[in-house]
Amino acid sequence: MFDSIATLSRRAMSAAGLCYLAITLLICFDIVARRLLGFSSGATTEMSGYLMAVGMSWGMAGALYERAHVRIDVLIQQFPLRWRLWLHLLSLGCLLVSVAFFVWGSFSIALDSWTFGSTDLSSMRIPLIVPQGLWALGFALFLMAGVAMLCRCLALWWGEHPEQMDHMLNARNYEEEAAETLRAVGESTPHSVPQGRP
């Protein structure tokens, strides 16, 4: 289950990136259309807001697996491993409670829009259930990812692998960030082709 949700979360994070790319393309199209063609889509602001909200919620689960959420870990690093594990679990538990409220609230909003047939105020009259439903699904995936991570961490703790659990829940340090950057630069740099002898 953990690996399946992790794969789904990373694909959702890729879709979130496409949402932000779509925002850029939509704004550029609207600027060009207004300047050169004399018309506007009439829904750029609304569509950009929807894409930003969906991209935000769909990227949260993948960011959890990538340990990319911002954490203030100045104090926790000073504690011994045993106490760090308890604090990690407390942090993850608080996160799950918060996300559960987000899931409940977002699905309630989407259900109200479905019940009343609500649409936005733009010229396109987009049914609000579409962006709100996608937004809520992102939070639901985030909650599933958090529960799966909690189960994996408890299994590691029970199996006496506390270092792996600490690594999974700890914030990324500067060495990991630097290594990832160097790896990305190395992959993007074309390898030199050895020249043959004359």
N, C-alpha and C positions, 0 to 999 in steps of 0.2 A: 504493500500500500504506500509506504513512504516513497519508494522510487517512482511509482506511477504518478503520485501527486507532485513530486519534484519535477518530473518531466512536463506535466501539464502546466505547472507554475512557470517554468522557463519559457514555454511556448506562449503563455499568456503575457509574459513580460516582453517578448518579441512583438506581440500584437499591440502592446501598450506603446512601444516605440513607433510602430506604424501609425498609431493615433496622432502622435506629435508631428510626425512627418506630414500626415494629412492636414493638420492645422496649418503648417507652413504653406503647403500647396494651395489650400483654400484661400488663405489671406493673399498670397501672391496673385492668384487668379482674379480675386475680387478687385485688387488694385489695378491690374492691367485692364480688366473689363471696364472699370469705371473711367479710367484715363483715356483709353483708346476706342472702346466700343460703345461707350455711353450708357451702360446699364450695370446693375449690381444684382448679386444673388438675393439680397434682401434677408439673408439668414446667416451671414458670416459670423456674427457675434454669438448667436445661439448655437450654431454648429460647432464653433471653436470651444465654447463652454462645455458642450456635451462630450466632445472628443477628449478634452482635458480631464474631465471627471472620470470617464471610462478608462483612459490611460493611467490615471493615478491609481484607481482601485485594482485594475488588472495587473499592475506592476508590483503590488505590495507582496504578494505571495512569493514571487521570484526573488525579490529583494531580501525576504526573510531567509530563503535557502542560500543566497549568496552572501549573507551576513552584511548586507549593505545598508541596513537601517542605522540611523545615527544613535549612538549610545555614549553616555558619559561614564567612562570606566576608570576614572582616575583613582577612586577609592577601592573599587573591587579588586584591582590588581594587587593591592597590598595585603589582601587576606590570604590565608592558606587555602589549598585546593578544596578541602572539605567544606569550608564556609562559602567559597565561591560557588560550589555546586548548588547549595541551598539558595543563594542569592540569585543565581541564574534561573532556578525553578520558580522562585517568587516573581522575578521579572517576566518570565514567559507566562505564568498564570495571570498576572495583571494584564498583560497584552491580550490574552484570550478573552478575559472578561470585557475589556474595552471593545474588542472586535465583535463580540457577540451582540453588544448594544448597537454597533454600526450595522450589523446584518439585520437585526430586528427593525431598526429605524428605516433603513433603505428599502427593505421589502415592504414595509408598511406604506411608505410613500408611493412605491410603484403600484401596490395594490389599490390605493386610493385613486391614482391616475387611471388605472384600468377600469375601476368601477364607474367613475364619472366620465370616462371617455375624454380626458383632458388632452388638449393640444397646446403647443406653445403659441406665442403671439406674433411669430414671424409670418412672412407671406407663404411659407411652405406648409404651415399648420401641421408640424410634425407631432404625431402622437407621443405624449410624454412617457408612455409605458416603454417605448423602445430604448431611449437613453437611460432612463431610470432603472429598467430591468437589467441592462448590461452593467450598469454601475453597481447594482446590488449583487449580481453574480460575481463580480470581482471581490467584493467583501466576503462572500460565501467561500470562495476559493482560498482567500487569506485565512479564514477561520479553519478550514479543513487542513491547510498547510501547518498552521500552528498546532492543531491537535495531533497531526501525524508526527510533528517534530517532538512534541511532548512525549508521545508513546515511544519514539526511538530513543530519546534521552533516558527515560526510565528503564528501558531495556538495557542500555549501555551501563547504567548505574547498577542495575541488578546483576549484570554479567561481569561486574568488577572491571569496567573500562572507564574510570573517571576522567582520564586525560582526554579521551575521545569526546566525551560529553562536554568537558570544559571547552574544547576546541570548537565544537559545534555551536555552542551558545555564546561564546565570547565574541567581542567585537574584533574586527580585523585590525591588525597592527600595521605600523608603517612599513615593516619589512615585507609583509604579504602584499601591500599595495604597490610597493616598489617592484617586487618580483613580477606581479601581474602586468605592470606597465612595461617593464623590459621585455616580457614575453610577447606582449602585443606589438611592441615596436619591432622585435625580431621577426615576427610572423609577417609584418607588413613590408619589411625591407627586402627587396629582391636579392637573391643570392648571386654573388658574382660567378660568372661562368669561367672556368679555367681555360686559358688560351693554350692552343696547341703549339708545339714547337715549330719554328720556321723551317 
